[in-house]
Amino acid sequence: MDSFSVGLFVFRCLISVVGIVGNSILVVSTLKHPTIKTFEVFILGLTVSNFEGILVVNISDIMINFGGQKLDELSCRILRFMTVLGETATILFTVLICVFRYQKLRDAEVLGHLHALLDNLRLAWALTGLCFLMAVFFSLPTYFIEMHEKVNNSNTTSSCSSDVFQCPRLNCAVNKVIYKSLYLLLNNLIPLITVTVTSALTVNILLRRRNVVISEFAGQSPAVHHQSHHFWKSTKAVLAAMCIFQVDWTMYLILHLALDSSQLASWSEIEFCILTIYSTISPYLYIIGNNIFSRKSTLH
């Protein structure tokens, strides 16, 4: 590895450690509550996805780049599958959180209560399972895509990149091109548009209600006002996380559409750094937005 690649790898490890700490705090703080609410279920799904995405690639890269180990073809296929699985699940849960928060905000404004369509615990667990199932479905093709680099026709690869899309732009297998195009469309572009539009609608509602007062709560107990205050503060934290998501995944699309992975030696490092930034920062935003260290904190 050259000095630039080593620097990127060190930076990636640092933000990964910060991400693991943040996701750990969020999980522990969520599970310590006597009852788990709908939003907390989605948060747990997101943190599990973040953990999987951060840990799998870092451990494997340490083994390959610093441990001197070479992965056989089966291990490399599993690595790529697990990488795309975590990446896809993170995207799906982000979209789910964004849509859920917009529904609650919309209902609070129109109907005067916080009971959104998705605000059902059984439905939340079902959607969580569906998100992971869809992530497996979209990640499964990575297991069957042929490796493009072998050593002496053996079962050991000379290099095992966690990026299944990494191949020369002018000489890339058709199945990789098709899968990459569908994946970028279904799991990057469409979720990015969904989050952008939903966030814009959420901001529009917030701008109309700058004083953050729900009229139906007027004259009621301080506890109700306290709940309302945390709801609006949490909404702003969700919006901040969505902004980071939009920046990261826009950069990700530009990286894949504008550059040739075969011409960039540090492709995997740059790609992973972009993705890890969202998985690292978003947990801290949810922690701050929901006063996670307070006994009165509530995730709505």
Helices and strands as residue ranges (DSSP letters): H 3-31, H 38-61, I 62-66, H 73-110, H 121-139, H 141-144, H 174-184, I 185-189, H 190-208, G 215-217, H 222-258, G 261-263, H 267-289
